[in-house]
Each structure stands twice: as structure tokens, then as C-alpha cells.
């Protein structure tokens, strides 16, 4: 795998703030990865130091084998689930929103 792409994916995941979530596809699109599956693979193999719990499936559901821990960590950050599904409409993070928050207000 391309080491630069690997690091770009890690960097994007690291920027998802507490109280927000992103899908594997969101991360892939922002990082320029060819597939959301690559994001999942990187998280599985090299994501222990990242906020992995903030990355969900596109439908807002967690990884089945991590569901309990993932939803518990999200709940601690104020992200609430309806059953086992997080509202992507309510909690989805976007790089554009982060960019807007980082830009200083314009002068009039």
C-alpha cells in the first residue's frame, strides 16, 4: 500500500472531533482512498491510537464485533444512538465544517 495514502487516512481519522462521527466512505473520500474498505483495514491493523470509535458504517451502525464498546465510547462523548444506530444526519462530521470553524471571520 502507498505509505502516503496510509498516513493521509490516519490524519483524516485523527481530525474527527469528539461528539461527531464519520463513515468509512467519508474518510476515504476526504483522503482520496479508492475504497472505504481500505479505511477499515487501516483502522483494524493500525488504528489503536486513533479515535476509531468515531468511524461508522454509512448507515450509522458500528462494527458488529465492537458494537458495545464503540457505542459506549460515543455515548461518553455525547453521541447518542437509537438502538445500535447513530443518526448520521445529526452527528456526521465533515471536513468542510471543520474548515469553516478554523477560518477566522472575514472583515466587513
JOFENGI-V403824 format. One line per field, one symbol per residue. phi: phi as a letter, one per 40 degrees, with the letter a starting at -180 (. if undefined). psi: psi as a letter, one per 30 degrees, with the letter a starting at -180 (. if undefined). A space follows every 10 residues. Layout:
phi = ???
psi = ???
This chain:
phi = .ccccdcccc ccdccccdgb bacdcdcccc cgccaccccc cccccabccb cdccbbcdcg cccdcbdccc ccccdccgcb bbgbbccccc bccbcccccc cccccccb
psi = kjeeeeeeee eeeffjlkgl llleeeeeee fgkfkfeeee eeeefhgfgl ieffkllfgg klkefgeeee eeeeefggjk ljcgkkjeee fkkkeeeeee efklklk.
